[in-house]
């Protein structure tokens, strides 16, 4: 580079500084514009409760839109190390809950944070956006902008499945009124202690009159039993049932969801709820078949999943009921095979008449609705 070029560069130094300042101003204007757009989005979702993110109906635009908003938010928050924890702080989730999630919960922490937060009646989506703005997480905000905008458009009109009180002239919070996911561990579940079934833990067996009234009122219970490799199918079954508008009062029972009651006297609890359940639903996997073939006792530790541990005990109840109570007519068991069931499982299940009839997970909706319609018709 020649002397004249150096002089020219030196003479343009002020111009370079001016260009840099102009670039900074452009960046600041762009950021201000983004914040303005996010504030407008915040206004659009300030009346939407966070539990609407969990509305599921694949056949409707609203259902798919809510799912996409939930998926994008959970994926972006979960995609950054410890962002779920920072978001939890910003949403005023206490330190004890955050520590419990970090050390004891195996599910996606980003999803758990949303479920813990949405237990508050005022847990609207705009507060999540405001928290992300304060955290300068514009990458997350940009990703969720379009899905949340589409979601807000779906709720411009009142919908019979949701509650929105506008008597005061001010738009009230729209909240999911049924099928709200409540699968949090008891330690995180604020409504857990308020469950009327838990007010008298010493008396687990309902009276025969209570059971008869439950059947007549159309509140069937499905008792799931499964091993580790059936957990995903168990979670999917819970989601399928949550979307059954024809059967809004179905109860899905798992041992782990009733852990505090089960550990007091596991065998008593299982026997009584086995009798109470309308259907027992084994999830037939390689692990399940191996477990019911095994005669060795399985040690139970404080952190183990109770459903995995008592598969064999429940299966023995199935056998006894099949032989002695129903005369080898299977009235109680309705097995489910996961959609990716192993070929060996299909062959081996034919050796267990007490586990028939069975259906694939992909046919669960159709077949179990038919079972329940017959059950309610008989009652």
N, C-alpha and C positions, 0 to 999 in steps of 0.2 A: 504494500500500500504506500503510495507516494505522499510527499509532504503536503501537497495541495489537498489530497483526500482527507488527511488528518485535520487540516485547518477547516475543511468543510464540515466534518463531523463535529468539531469543536463549536463551530458557529451554529450548528443545529441542536446543541444541547438543551437550550431553552424549549425548543419545539418538542423535543422528546419528552421533557418533563410535563409539558402541557398535554401531550397525547396520553401520557400515563394517568394524569389526573382525570382526563376526559373518560378514559377507560374505567377508572374507579367509579366515576359518577354513573356511567352506564350500568355497571354491575349493581350499584346501590339502587338505581331506579328499577332494575329488573327484580331485585330482591323485594323492594317495596311493592312492586306489582304482584309478585307471588304472594306476599303476605296479605295484600288486599283481596286476592282471589280466595285465599284460604279463609279469611274472615267471612267472606260471602258464603263459602261452603259451611263454615261453622254455624252461620245463621240458618242455613237450610236444614241442618241436622240437629239443631238445638232442642227440637221437640221429639226426637227419636231416641227411645231407650236402647241401651246397648244390647239388650236381649233380642232385639229384632235381627241382629246379625245371625242369630241361630234359627231363624225361620227357615224351614226346609219344605219345599214342594217342587220337585224337579219338573213338574208339568206346567208350572206357572212362571210368568216372567218375574213376578215378585220373588218367588222362591229362589230362582236361579240368580237374581240380582243380589239378594241378601247373602247367598252362599259365596258369590264372587267377591263381595265386599269383605266378608269374614276371611276368606282364603287369602286375599291380598294382604290384609292387615296382619294376620297371624304369620304369614310367610315373611313379610318384611321385618316385623319386630323380632321374630325368631331367627332371622338371618344375620343378625349382628350380635356379637358376644355381649351378654349381660344387658342388652337393651330392654329385655322384658323386666329386669329388676329395676332399671332406671325408670321405666314407665310406671311400675308399681309404686315406687317412691312418689312420683309426680301425682299419682291418683290416690295418694294417702292410704295405701295399703300398709299395714303396720309391719315392723321389722320381723316380728315373730312369724307372721304368715309367710313373708318372703323367705325366711330361713327354712321353714318347713317345706315350701315348694322346692327350694334348691336341694334339700337333703333327703326328702322322703317321697316326693311325687315323681313318678316315671313319665307321666304324660307331658305333652308339649307345654313348657312353662308360659309361653306367650298366650296360649289358649286358656290356661288356668288363670292367668292374671285377669283376662276379660271376664271369666266366669265369677271370680271372686268380686271384682269391681261391680258387676251388674246386679249383685244382690242388694245394692242400695237403690231405693225407689227413684232417686234423682240422678242415677248413673246414665246420663245422656252421652251421645257420641261426640258432641262438640267438646266436651271436657277432655276427651282423648286427643282430639286435634289440638286444643290449646296446650296440653302438656307437651306434645311433640314440637309445637312451635317454640315453647320455652326451652326445649332441649336442642333446638336448632337442627332437628332431624328432617330437613327438607327433602331428603331422598325418600323417606317413608311417606311424607305428606304428598309428594308428587305422585307416588304410586297409587295411593288410595283416593286421590282426588276424583277421578272419573268414576270408579265403582261406587263411591259414596254419593256422588251427584246423581247417578242413575237410581240408586236406592232411594234417595230423598224424593225423586219424582214419583216413585211408586206409592208414596204415602201422602200425596197431596189431597187425596180424597179419603173420607172415612171408610173403613173396611169393617165388616161385621166380625171378623176374627180378632179384632184389636180394640183396645179401649182408648178413647180420646174424649175427654170432657171439655166442652167449650162453652159452658153456661155463662162464664164470667166475661166472655168476649175475647179472652186471651187464650191462645192455643196451648192446650195442655199436652203433657207428655204422652206419646203413643207408645204402648207397651204390649208385648206378647202376653196374652191372657191364658193360653193353654200350650201344653207341650214344651214348657220352658225347661231346658236341660238342667237337671239338678243332680249331677253325678260327681260333685265335689266330695273329697274325703270328709268325714265327720269333723275333723279338726278345722276345716276351712269353711264348713257349711253353717252359715248363721241361722238357717231355718231348721237345722237338724234337731235341736233340742225342743223345737216347737211342734214337732211331729206328734199328733195325738196318739199314734201307735206306741210312742215311747214314754208316755206319761206314767205307765204302770209296768215297768220292766219285769216285775216279779210274777206277773200273770200273762204269760205269752200265749197260752192257748185260748182262742176265742170260743165262746159258747157255741153249741150247735145251732142255736137260734141266730147268732150273729153270722155264722157261715152261710146259713140258708138265706138270710136277708141279703148277704153280699152277692150270692148267685142270682137271686131274683132281680136285684137292682142293676144287673149287667156290669159288674166290676170284676171280670175274670183276672186270675193271676197266672203268670207263666214263670216257672221256677227253672232258671238256667243252671246247667252243670257242665263244666268244661275244664280242660287242662290248658297249659301255657299256649300251645299252638292253636287253641280255639278262641283266644282272647279277642282278636280282631273281629271274628264273626259275632261274638257276644256283643261287642260295641255296636256293630252294624245292626243287629237285631233290635237293640234299644232305639236306634235312630229310625228304623223302619216303623216300629210301634208308635213312636212319637208323632209320626205323620198320618196315623190312622184316624181320620175324621169320623168314621163310622163307629169306632170303639175308643172314645176319648178317655175312658176310665180304666184302661188296662194297666195292671201293675206288673212290672218286670222285677222279679226277685232274684238277687244274687247274694251269696253269703258275705262277700266283702262289703256290699252296700249296707249290711246290717251288722257290721263287725262287732260293735260294742255289745250288742245283744247276744251274738253267736258265742263269743268267747266266755260268757258266763256259764254256759252249759251247752256245748256244741251239739251233742247227740240229741238232747231234748229239743233244742230249737229246730234241728233238721227234721226230726220225726214229725213234729207238730206242723211245720210249714209244708212238709211233703204231703201230709193229709189235706191241708188247707188249699194247696194249689190246684187249679183246674187241670193244668197240664204241666208235666215235668219235661223239660226240653234239653236232652243231652246234645252237645255239639260233638259230632263223631269225627275224630281226627286220629292220626297215628298215635299221638301221645295219650289220648283218651283210652283207646283200645289196649295199649300197653299197660296203662295204669289199672284197668279193671281186670287184667290178667294176673296182676301182681298180688301176692299174698303178704308181702312185707309191709309193716307199718311205716308210715312216713312221719318223720319228726317235724314238729311245728314250731317255728320261731315267731317272735313278735311281729316281724315285718312281712311274713309270708302272706300270699294271697290265699284266703280261706277257700275260695272256689276250687283252686288247684288241689288243696290238701284233702278235701273230703269227697272227692270224686268216687272213691271206692265205697265209702259208707253209703252214699246216695244210691250207687248202683245196686248194692245189696238190698236196699229198700225197694228198688224197682223190681228186682227178681222176686222178692217175697210177695209184693203186691200182685205181680203177674201170675204167680202160681196159686197163691192162697186166696186173694181178695177177688180177683176177676175171672178165675177159672181159665187162665191162659187166653183171655180176650183182652187185648191191650187197649184199655179205655183211657189211660192216663198219660202215657209217654208218646211224645211226638218229636222224633229226632231230626236234627238238621245237619247236613253235610256242607262244609265250606265250599265256595265256588271253585276252589283249586284243590279239591279233595284228591288224595293219592289213590292210584289204581288199586293198591293193596287194601285200602280202606273199603272200597266198593265190594271187593271180594270177601273181606272178613266180616262185614256187617251182616251178611246173610247167615252167619253162624249164631246170631244173637236175635232170636225171635222176639225177645222182650224189649228190643230197641226199635221194633217196627211198629207202625209205618215211619218212613223217613222221607224227607224232602231236601232238595238242594236249597242253599241260601238264596240263590237267584229266584226261586219260586216261593220263598217264604211268605211274601205278601199275599199271594193268591191262595195258597193252601191253608195258611193259618186263619185267614179271614173266613174261609169255608168252615173250618173246625169250630170257630167261635160262633158263627151264625147258627150252626147246628146245636151247639151247646145252649145258647140263649133261647133258641126255639123250643128245646126240650124243657127248659126251666120256665 
